[in-house]
Amino acid sequence: MTKLVPAAILAAVLAVSGCQMTDTERTIVGGAAGAGAGLAVSNLLGANTNWTIIGTVAGATAGSLLARNTQTGQCAYARGDGTYYEAPCR
């Protein structure tokens, strides 16, 4: 329980501060948060060094793209045949 409170406070601060960030700042924070998440998941799964690096880079990429998409309001949707299209997020 004692670890949950600081995590909740940090999440709330990041959510509120996201409203006042520039596009570049939002992308940097998204990339850093994604990298942290990728690193945490890799460590939780006991991955070796190579997989940890791949997980961290993949998380940073996903976080940057997610941050960029929240700014434009566009999301990517799968058609089912292996292709994707962009449309306003639902």
ABEGO torsion letter per residue (X at the ends): XAAAAAAAAAAAAAAAAAAABBAAAAAAAAAAAAAAAAAAAAAAAGBBAAAAAAAAAAAAAAAAAAAAAAAAGBBBBBAGAGBBBBBBBX
